[in-house]
Amino acid sequence: MIFVYGAYGFTGRKIFDILSSEFSQTSPGITKTHFTISGRNKQKLEKLYSTLKNNFKNLTLLSAEPPDLKDMKIRDLKLVVNTAGPFSDFGHHVVEFALLNNANYIDCSGEWVWVENLISNYSGKFQEKKLFLSSGVAWETVSGELSTKKLVQKLQEEKKINSLSRIFLVYLAEFNMSPGTLQSSLNIIKNGSITWENGKVRKVKSGFERFSFELRGRKFLATNISTSDVFNSPLSLGEISKKIKFDVLFATTYEKAKLFFPAIRYLNLILKMPFALSVLKRVADRIPEPDENKNRLASAIAFGLDSNQTEIGRYEIHAKKPYHITSKILAHAICEFLTDKYSKEKFGYQPPTSLFKFNENQIFSE
């Protein structure tokens, strides 16, 4: 049985749309799989159930607050899919629910503090039970991991790999964020930044790193704002991660940087004030869901630098409709799990691309 928490949210609903349309042809048994849809709002779950029950023949519903889950036992549970952010606030209840029921776990978080928590507090427990858990099964982390891996492969083929001393993974996101993503972003900014350096992480000041580059004839400026990729991308590289420094940066045009960079700095100060985070999260929660029909662009670009900070290579992945692609990535992971195509010998915490094979042309072709 597959358990989807946060099923009535934008990402959760899209997962089932994609499973019943795109993946039902390649995996005909998918609509007969036992799914349980869950979340906090019973009314929204019942509405979703009524729209899905004709396509998914073995569907059940469970309304539950996150704390209610951690002591709840369910038979034959194999995989928990968590789409209910912000994950640092509620996610541990869902992870403990998966662990209690001897189930694997994945989510679509981009919060580095959350991934650090999973690695420190849960990875060993899941490994003991021969289960996996993975975070960042989403457009940004998967595109970032793939870009980083493809960059390393390209440098190996060009015989430049020995010159590689640093990788900047830069995100260029031009789309409206969902309420959940905005709340997770507030957590990310409040917790500051980290850098990966030769297999270890250390705390650094957000906005400290600056990196300029050109893309499609336009100039961009990027600064470090850490996400879960600070862990996931290096871990997915294996041994080479012990020889590089790795940072995640967010980019904007030179013109917008005059507003964007100070805004991040001031927001960082505001979030240190008592109750500021909870107030801003309430405001973010009232923002409408994103309109995917506007086809906004999201890009992940991995830059390889030598010891002189000179660019020696880059790899780019561009995607329209990033939230749709997050659902597509999660649906793909579910299908690979059900068809035993995932890495069954890997347990404990694993980056998404270490567990599942993602075809760049299929996933990011929107």
Secondary structure by P-SEA (a helix, b strand, c coil): cbbbcccccaaaaaaaaaaacccccccccccccbbbbbcccaaaaaaaaaaccccccbbbbbbbccccccccccccccbbbbccccccccaaaaaaaaaaabbbbbbbcccaaaaaaaacccaaaaaaacbbbbcccccaaaaaaaaaaaaaaaaaaacccccccbbbbcccccccccaaaaaaaaaaaaaccccccccbbbbbbcccbbbbbccccbbbbbbbbbcccccccccccccccccbbbbbbbbbcccccccaaaaaaaaaaaaaccaaaaaaaaaaaaccccccccbbbbbbbbbbbccccccccbbbbbbcaaaaaaaaaaaaaaaaaaaccccccccccccccccccccccccccc
